[in-house]
């Protein structure tokens, strides 16, 4: 038997035992399980199971001759009908699932955030590389500038910053602790109100990302991708901005 026929039947979803039984019965004509099993070279149990699967696919029928039950493979043209039916069933199922994606995500508690962690020398380049890829129109940042100036090499920061197209960012706001040493015209600055307490890190919110950075000791950058979290952090940022900057 040419291998391509067996492969074709496997490609349409038939199990190896189903393929053997179908082809054997196609050659034998109406036959008993015993004869089919012998021809297919598989056990009678496996033959019964394959026959049942083939019947469900509409590729095998049964008949009786006296006290004997005979099994017959349907004409090969039935394989085409079977495939068309499976294709239609799949298309309908796919359409239904696409409509239910939102509901399924809610059942799962929404999309789970994607978190990446970078340490040491790769931390800052990884942060700016992600910022470049996100290419946001707005960006909000809370930073302890004293920590930035004390623990980060200015050359490293400047070389990393050059990778980002800052002109793309229409709104860039910075809530900060410490004094600004290199003020930029394209950034809105505001000193974070003292009542918010001490902190020693940097938080930036852009597109669907929230990046958290610490610079004391070994630099660490955590990049979290989640629209829900980013939207929540933006809301908190606006609240802190209004409380600190509006008179």
C-alpha positions, 0 to 999 in steps of 0.5 A, a space after each residue: 500500500 503506497 505510503 502517501 495514502 496512509 499519510 493522507 488518511 492520517 492528515 485528515 485525522 484518522 488514527 493509525 488503527 483506523 487507517 489500517 481497518 478502513 483500508 483493510 475493509 476497503 480491500 476485503 469488502 463486508 467482513 467480520 471483525 475477526 477477518 478485519 483484525 487479521 488483515 489489519 494485523 491488530 488485535 480484535 479489541 483495537 479493531 472494534 475501537 477503530 470500527 466505532 470511531 470510523 462509524 462516528 465519522 461516517 466512514 464505515 457501516 454495519 450489516 448482518 448476514 445470518 447471525 454474523 455482523 459485517 462491517 463495510 468501509 464507505 466509498 472513499 468519496 465519503 472522506 471528502 464529505 467527512 472533511 467538508 463537514 469537519 471544516 464547517 464544524 471547525 469554522 463554526 466552533 472557531 467563530 463561536 470561540 472568537 465571540 467568547 474570548 472576552 468572556 473567557 478572559 474574564 473567567 480567567 481573571 483577565 489577561 495575566 501580566 507579562 513580567 521581565 526582570 533585568 539586573 546589572 549592566 543590562 538593566 537600563 539598556 533593556 528599559 530604554 530598548 522596551 521604551 523605544 519598541 513601545 513608541 508611546 505618545 504619553 509617558 509619566 514618571 515618578 523618580 528620586 533624582 538624588 538616587 539617579 544621580 548618585 548611583 547611575 553613570 550619566 554616560 550610561 543614561 545619556 547613551 541609552 536615552 539616545 535610542 528613544 525617539 523623544 519627539 514622538 512623546 507628546 506628553 512627558 511628565 515627571 514627578 520627582 524628589 531631589 533637584 533637577 540638574 539637566 532640565 529639558 524643555 519637552 518635559 513637565 516637572 513637578 516636585 512630589 509633595 512631601 506627604 507622600 513619604 520617602 521612596 528610593 526607586 523610579 516608576 515609569 508608565 507608558 503605553 501598556 507598560 509599567 517599569 520599576 527601577 532601583 539603583 541602589 547597589 545592583 541596578 534592577 529593572 522590572 518591566 510589567 506589561 498589562 493594560 489594566 495595570 498601566 491604566 491603574 498606575 496612570 490614574 494614581 499618577 494623575 492623582 499624585 500630580 494634581 495633589 502636588 502641582 495644582 495650587 
